[in-house]
Amino acid sequence: MHPRAQEGQATSGGGANLMPKAEGYPLNVKRVSRNLVEFNVHHQKVRIRRTVTMEALVAFLNGGTDKDSNLAAKGAPMSLTEFTDQKYLPSAAKPRLPNRSSYDAEVDLVSASFKPLGKKLLHEITRQDVEETKVAWLADGLANSTIKRRLSALGRVMDYAVALGYVRENRIPKVRGLPAANRSGIWLKLPEIDKLLSHCDPTIKPFIEFLILTGARVGEALDFRREDLRPGKFLLPTEKQRKPMREAMRAFTIAEMGPRFARLLPQLKANPRSGFIFYLKPTSSTPLSYSYLHHQFIKAREAAGLPDIHLHDLRGTFAVHRAMIVKSFRQLQYELGHSDAKSIQSYLSRAETFDSEESVFYVPPLAQKS
């Protein structure tokens, strides 16, 4: 044991904790929160968790208090991969992470997240390492949401390493300032729509077609219910209007939505229990889960040879195809539930180079007369 560190008793608010005393250097233990205590050693202020083990604290004192080192030295230093496999994932299996993704999903997520950093020792990972990893992911074309999920997974692992006393602090920064990708020019032409729908699982095919034919955001379509279908029209709840979604409804006339929507309409049968239109099981009280929907959509887009298409791109697909028919700025803005005038104009400009026959909403002349 370090000559200045001897085992002793120190009280910190809620009770006594085993803490070392430094001979000649009073620790002045002070409780700063429920889980943290603060003390002075070698004229430096140090904060540690109250749950840290005596061995870890002694090892920390023996290793000095260099503020640039993140080593809290509970046993031998571990790499990120070793700690994840031996400590974090076994704890998650208990489960330690209620209300988060399932254990299998967590394993897949952390496995993808750690490829660039896995071999580095926990205490050697710096904010610069994380920033370089984030830049590399952006260069690979990963979506902002994917990068955020991966960094959140890294943060959870490092939080657990702090709790167990392997490192002094979590150096995974919060995700800020990711550049927003401009996807307004990404949309599906008619043959691509048919190809994508042909590869969709039957459990999500009506939902995907509904997104294409209504321009609904995913959350709006998942919240579509029995009472939103009215004689001759339907209502869509509207997000992003600074009010509760179901207080900002936009109305569509069914006859104006074209023959494809008329063919889709008989498939839109409400769950007898919940009233939701899109659901997986009749006994369910909730709509389709986003995770299930996203997983099935990825399989469909890969099978259709459209790997770069996102769910939200179906909204842009609606906008361009609708602009081939509607030609009205105000109507298109209303149907999209959109406040950004620039994007509306871009859809109309893009649609000018196409004929109405190329639109998913095209109504043949014979059908118009009938």
C-alpha positions as CSV (number, residue, x, y, z in Angstrom):
1,M,0.0,0.0,0.0
2,H,1.1,3.5,-0.7
3,P,2.8,4.9,2.5
4,R,0.5,7.8,2.5
5,A,-2.7,5.7,2.1
6,Q,-4.1,3.8,5.1
7,E,-7.5,2.3,5.4
8,G,-9.8,4.4,7.6
9,Q,-13.3,5.5,8.1
10,A,-14.9,8.7,6.7
11,T,-18.5,9.8,6.8
12,S,-20.1,11.4,3.9
13,G,-23.7,12.6,4.5
14,G,-25.7,9.4,4.3
15,G,-23.3,7.2,6.4
16,A,-19.9,5.7,6.7
17,N,-17.8,4.6,3.7
18,L,-14.4,2.9,3.8
19,M,-11.9,5.5,2.5
20,P,-8.2,5.8,2.8
21,K,-6.5,8.5,4.8
22,A,-3.3,10.0,3.7
23,E,-0.9,10.5,6.6
24,G,0.0,14.2,6.8
25,Y,-2.4,15.0,4.0
26,P,-6.0,15.2,5.4
27,L,-8.4,14.0,2.7
28,N,-11.3,16.3,3.8
29,V,-13.9,13.9,2.4
30,K,-17.1,15.8,1.3
31,R,-20.2,14.3,-0.2
32,V,-21.1,16.3,-3.4
33,S,-24.0,14.1,-4.6
34,R,-25.7,10.8,-3.9
35,N,-23.0,8.9,-5.7
36,L,-20.0,11.1,-5.6
37,V,-17.5,12.2,-2.9
38,E,-14.8,14.7,-3.2
39,F,-11.4,14.9,-1.3
40,N,-8.0,16.5,-1.6
41,V,-4.9,14.6,-2.0
42,H,-1.4,16.0,-2.9
43,H,-3.1,19.4,-3.0
44,Q,-5.4,18.3,-5.9
45,K,-9.2,18.0,-5.7
46,V,-10.4,14.5,-6.7
47,R,-14.0,13.2,-7.2
48,I,-14.8,9.5,-7.2
49,R,-17.9,7.4,-6.9
50,R,-18.8,6.3,-3.4
51,T,-19.1,2.7,-4.7
52,V,-15.5,2.5,-5.9
53,T,-13.6,-0.3,-4.3
54,M,-10.7,0.1,-1.8
55,E,-8.4,-1.7,-4.3
56,A,-9.2,0.7,-7.1
57,L,-8.8,3.7,-4.9
58,V,-5.4,2.6,-3.6
59,A,-4.3,1.8,-7.1
60,F,-5.4,5.2,-8.2
61,L,-3.4,6.9,-5.4
62,N,-0.4,4.8,-6.2
63,G,-0.7,5.9,-9.8
64,G,-0.8,9.6,-8.9
65,T,-3.4,12.1,-9.8
66,D,-2.4,13.2,-13.2
67,K,-5.5,15.0,-14.6
68,D,-4.6,14.0,-18.2
69,S,-4.8,10.3,-17.3
70,N,-8.3,8.7,-17.3
71,L,-7.1,5.5,-15.6
72,A,-8.9,4.6,-12.4
73,A,-7.0,1.3,-12.3
74,K,-9.4,-1.4,-11.1
75,G,-7.1,-4.3,-11.8
76,A,-5.3,-4.5,-15.2
77,P,-6.3,-2.0,-17.9
78,M,-8.8,-3.4,-20.3
79,S,-9.4,-2.6,-24.0
80,L,-12.9,-1.4,-25.0
81,T,-13.7,-4.7,-26.7
82,E,-12.6,-6.7,-23.6
83,F,-14.6,-4.6,-21.2
84,T,-17.6,-4.8,-23.4
85,D,-17.5,-8.6,-23.8
86,Q,-16.5,-9.4,-20.2
87,K,-18.4,-6.7,-18.2
88,Y,-20.9,-4.6,-20.1
89,L,-22.8,-7.2,-22.2
90,P,-23.1,-9.7,-19.4
91,S,-24.6,-7.0,-17.2
92,A,-27.0,-6.0,-20.0
93,A,-28.2,-9.6,-20.3
94,K,-29.7,-9.5,-16.8
95,P,-31.1,-7.0,-18.0
96,R,-29.4,-3.9,-16.7
97,L,-30.9,-1.7,-19.4
98,P,-34.7,-1.6,-18.9
99,N,-36.8,0.3,-21.6
100,R,-33.9,0.2,-24.1
101,S,-33.3,-2.0,-27.0
102,S,-33.3,-5.8,-26.6
103,Y,-30.1,-7.6,-25.6
104,D,-29.6,-8.9,-29.1
105,A,-30.0,-5.5,-30.6
106,E,-27.6,-4.0,-28.1
107,V,-25.0,-6.6,-29.0
108,D,-25.4,-5.8,-32.7
109,L,-25.2,-2.1,-32.0
110,V,-22.1,-2.1,-29.8
111,S,-20.3,-4.5,-32.1
112,A,-20.8,-2.1,-35.0
113,S,-19.8,0.9,-32.8
114,F,-16.5,-0.5,-31.6
115,K,-14.7,-1.5,-34.8
116,P,-12.6,1.7,-35.0
117,L,-11.9,1.9,-31.2
118,G,-12.2,-1.6,-29.9
119,K,-8.4,-2.4,-29.5
120,K,-7.7,0.8,-27.6
121,L,-7.5,0.6,-23.8
122,L,-10.4,2.3,-22.0
123,H,-8.3,5.0,-20.4
124,E,-6.5,5.8,-23.6
125,I,-9.7,6.7,-25.6
126,T,-9.8,10.5,-26.0
127,R,-12.4,12.9,-27.3
128,Q,-10.2,13.4,-30.4
129,D,-10.5,9.6,-31.1
130,V,-14.2,9.8,-30.9
131,E,-14.4,12.8,-33.1
132,E,-12.2,11.1,-35.8
133,T,-14.4,8.1,-35.6
134,K,-17.5,10.2,-36.1
135,V,-15.9,11.9,-39.2
136,A,-15.1,8.5,-40.6
137,W,-18.7,7.3,-40.2
138,L,-20.0,10.5,-41.9
139,A,-17.5,9.9,-44.8
140,D,-18.9,6.3,-45.1
141,G,-22.4,7.8,-45.6
142,L,-23.9,6.7,-42.4
143,A,-27.1,8.4,-41.4
144,N,-27.0,10.9,-38.6
145,S,-29.4,8.8,-36.6
146,T,-27.2,5.8,-36.9
147,I,-24.1,7.7,-35.8
148,K,-26.1,9.0,-32.8
149,R,-27.2,5.5,-31.8
150,R,-23.6,4.3,-32.0
151,L,-22.2,7.1,-29.9
152,S,-24.9,6.6,-27.4
153,A,-24.0,2.9,-27.1
154,L,-20.3,3.9,-26.6
155,G,-21.4,6.3,-23.9
156,R,-23.4,3.7,-22.1
157,V,-20.4,1.4,-22.1
158,M,-18.1,4.1,-20.8
159,D,-20.6,5.1,-18.1
160,Y,-20.5,1.5,-16.9
161,A,-16.7,1.6,-16.9
162,V,-16.8,4.7,-14.7
163,A,-19.3,3.0,-12.3
164,L,-17.1,0.0,-12.0
165,G,-14.0,2.1,-11.4
166,Y,-12.1,1.3,-14.6
167,V,-11.9,4.9,-15.8
168,R,-12.3,8.2,-14.1
169,E,-14.7,9.9,-16.5
170,N,-16.7,9.2,-19.7
171,R,-14.9,10.9,-22.5
172,I,-17.6,10.1,-25.1
173,P,-19.0,13.6,-26.0
174,K,-22.7,14.2,-26.6
175,V,-23.6,14.3,-30.3
176,R,-23.9,17.9,-31.5
177,G,-23.6,19.6,-34.8
178,L,-23.9,16.7,-37.2
179,P,-24.3,18.1,-40.7
180,A,-27.9,17.6,-42.0
181,A,-27.9,15.7,-45.2
182,N,-29.9,17.3,-48.1
183,R,-32.0,14.5,-49.5
184,S,-34.6,16.6,-51.3
185,G,-33.3,15.3,-54.6
186,I,-33.8,11.6,-53.6
187,W,-37.1,10.1,-54.7
188,L,-38.4,7.0,-56.5
189,K,-39.7,6.9,-60.1
190,L,-42.7,4.8,-60.9
191,P,-40.8,1.6,-61.9
192,E,-38.8,1.9,-58.7
193,I,-41.9,2.3,-56.6
194,D,-43.4,-0.9,-58.1
195,K,-40.1,-2.7,-57.6
196,L,-39.8,-1.7,-53.9
197,L,-43.4,-2.7,-53.2
198,S,-43.0,-6.1,-54.8
199,H,-40.2,-6.9,-52.3
200,C,-42.0,-5.6,-49.2
201,D,-43.2,-8.1,-46.6
202,P,-47.0,-8.3,-46.6
203,T,-47.0,-7.0,-43.0
204,I,-45.5,-3.6,-44.1
205,K,-46.5,-3.4,-47.8
206,P,-49.8,-1.4,-47.2
207,F,-47.9,0.9,-44.8
208,I,-45.1,1.6,-47.3
209,E,-47.7,2.2,-50.1
210,F,-49.6,4.5,-47.8
211,L,-46.5,6.6,-47.2
212,I,-45.9,7.0,-50.9
213,L,-49.5,7.9,-51.7
214,T,-50.1,10.3,-48.9
215,G,-46.7,11.9,-48.1
216,A,-47.3,11.1,-44.4
217,R,-44.4,11.2,-42.0
218,V,-43.7,7.8,-40.4
219,G,-45.1,8.9,-37.1
220,E,-48.2,10.3,-38.7
221,A,-49.0,7.1,-40.5
222,L,-48.4,4.9,-37.5
223,D,-50.9,7.1,-35.6
224,F,-53.6,6.7,-38.4
225,R,-56.8,5.4,-36.9
226,R,-60.3,4.1,-37.6
227,E,-61.9,7.5,-36.9
228,D,-59.6,9.2,-39.4
229,L,-61.3,7.4,-42.3
230,R,-64.5,9.3,-43.2
231,P,-67.0,9.0,-46.1
232,G,-65.2,10.3,-49.2
233,K,-62.1,11.6,-47.3
234,F,-59.5,10.8,-44.7
235,L,-57.6,12.9,-42.1
236,L,-53.9,12.8,-41.3
237,P,-52.5,13.9,-37.9
238,T,-49.8,16.4,-38.5
239,E,-46.4,16.6,-36.7
240,K,-44.2,19.7,-36.4
241,Q,-47.0,22.3,-36.0
242,R,-46.1,23.3,-32.5
243,K,-49.3,21.7,-31.1
244,P,-50.4,18.1,-30.3
245,M,-50.3,16.0,-33.4
246,R,-54.0,15.1,-33.4
247,E,-55.0,18.7,-33.0
248,A,-53.5,19.6,-36.4
249,M,-55.2,17.3,-38.9
250,R,-55.1,17.8,-42.7
251,A,-57.9,16.4,-44.9
252,F,-57.6,14.6,-48.2
253,T,-60.4,13.9,-50.7
254,I,-60.2,10.2,-51.6
255,A,-61.3,10.8,-55.2
256,E,-58.4,13.2,-55.8
257,M,-55.8,10.7,-54.7
258,G,-56.0,8.5,-57.8
259,P,-56.8,4.9,-58.6
260,R,-53.9,3.4,-56.7
261,F,-55.2,4.8,-53.5
262,A,-58.6,3.6,-54.3
263,R,-57.2,0.1,-54.6
264,L,-55.3,0.4,-51.4
265,L,-58.3,1.6,-49.4
266,P,-59.9,-1.8,-48.8
267,Q,-56.7,-3.0,-47.2
268,L,-56.9,-0.2,-44.5
269,K,-58.8,-2.1,-41.9
270,A,-58.6,-1.0,-38.3
271,N,-57.5,-3.2,-35.4
272,P,-60.8,-4.1,-33.7
273,R,-59.1,-3.6,-30.3
274,S,-57.0,-0.4,-30.7
275,G,-58.4,1.3,-33.8
276,F,-55.0,1.6,-35.4
277,I,-54.9,1.0,-39.1
278,F,-51.4,-0.4,-39.3
279,Y,-50.6,-3.1,-36.8
280,L,-48.9,-6.5,-36.6
281,K,-51.3,-8.6,-34.5
282,P,-55.1,-8.3,-34.0
283,T,-54.6,-8.6,-30.2
284,S,-52.1,-5.8,-30.1
285,S,-53.1,-2.5,-28.5
286,T,-50.3,-0.6,-30.3
287,P,-49.5,0.1,-34.0
288,L,-46.5,-1.4,-35.9
289,S,-43.3,-0.9,-34.0
290,Y,-40.8,1.4,-35.7
291,S,-38.0,-1.1,-35.2
292,Y,-39.9,-3.9,-36.9
293,L,-40.9,-1.6,-39.7
294,H,-37.4,-0.3,-40.2
295,H,-35.9,-3.8,-40.2
296,Q,-38.4,-5.0,-42.8
297,F,-37.9,-1.9,-45.0
298,I,-34.2,-2.4,-45.0
299,K,-34.7,-6.0,-46.2
300,A,-37.1,-4.8,-49.0
301,R,-34.9,-2.0,-50.2
302,E,-31.8,-4.3,-50.4
303,A,-33.8,-6.9,-52.3
304,A,-35.1,-4.2,-54.7
305,G,-31.6,-2.9,-55.4
306,L,-32.3,0.4,-53.7
307,P,-29.9,0.4,-50.7
308,D,-29.6,4.2,-50.3
309,I,-33.4,4.8,-50.0
310,H,-34.6,5.9,-46.5
311,L,-38.1,5.7,-45.2
312,H,-38.3,9.5,-45.2
313,D,-37.4,9.6,-48.9
314,L,-40.9,8.2,-49.6
315,R,-42.3,11.5,-48.5
316,G,-40.2,13.3,-51.1
317,T,-41.4,10.7,-53.6
318,F,-45.0,11.7,-52.8
319,A,-44.1,15.4,-53.2
320,V,-42.5,15.1,-56.6
321,H,-45.2,12.7,-58.0
322,R,-48.0,14.9,-56.6
323,A,-46.4,18.0,-58.0
324,M,-46.6,16.4,-61.5
325,I,-50.4,16.5,-61.1
326,V,-51.3,19.3,-58.7
327,K,-49.1,22.2,-59.9
328,S,-50.3,24.3,-57.0
329,F,-47.9,25.6,-54.4
330,R,-50.5,26.0,-51.7
331,Q,-52.2,22.7,-52.1
332,L,-48.9,20.8,-52.1
333,Q,-47.8,22.7,-49.0
334,Y,-51.0,21.8,-47.3
335,E,-50.9,18.1,-48.2
336,L,-47.3,17.8,-47.0
337,G,-48.1,19.7,-43.8
338,H,-45.0,21.6,-44.5
339,S,-43.9,25.1,-43.5
340,D,-40.7,25.4,-45.5
341,A,-41.5,27.2,-48.8
342,K,-38.1,26.5,-50.4
343,S,-38.6,22.7,-50.3
344,I,-42.1,23.0,-51.8
345,Q,-40.8,25.1,-54.7
346,S,-38.0,22.6,-55.3
347,Y,-40.5,19.8,-55.7
348,L,-42.5,21.8,-58.2
349,S,-39.4,22.7,-60.2
350,R,-38.3,19.1,-60.3
351,A,-41.7,17.9,-61.4
352,E,-41.7,20.3,-64.4
353,T,-39.3,18.0,-66.3
354,F,-41.7,15.1,-66.1
355,D,-45.1,14.3,-67.8
356,S,-48.2,13.6,-65.7
357,E,-48.3,10.1,-67.1
358,E,-45.1,9.4,-65.1
359,S,-46.8,10.1,-61.8
360,V,-48.1,7.5,-59.4
361,F,-51.3,9.7,-59.2
362,Y,-51.9,9.7,-62.9
363,V,-55.5,9.1,-63.9
364,P,-56.0,7.8,-67.5
365,P,-58.6,9.8,-69.6
366,L,-61.0,6.8,-69.8
367,A,-61.0,6.5,-66.0
368,Q,-61.6,10.3,-65.7
369,K,-64.7,10.0,-67.9
370,S,-66.1,7.1,-66.0
